Amino acid sequence: MPRQLYTGHLPALEAQLHQSISTLKQGDPLSEVWVLVPNQLSRLYLRRALARKAGIVANLHFLTLHDLARKLAEPLLLEEEWIIL
């Protein structure tokens, strides 16, 4: 999965995110895409903005750093029989 980093003002970032997601989903509209966001408000805002702008929401995951750490660590912790709260 390709990794990309963009910085700048919000309108430019929204346009670039839309273009990047469209490119990634071009061959398979149901392919999984992870978007790392700084907080919950950004997650809600971007999800709604992309849905409103282009209807792109299928299998699109907005993750905070905490969500990403949990998603990556959970299989290993379960394998070692840790209890995840």
Buried (B, 14 or more C-beta within 10 A) or exposed (E): EEEEEEEEEEEEEBEBBBEBBEEBBEEEEEBEBBBBBEEEEBBEBBBEBBEEEEEBEEEBBBBBEEBBEEEEEEEEEEEEEEEEE
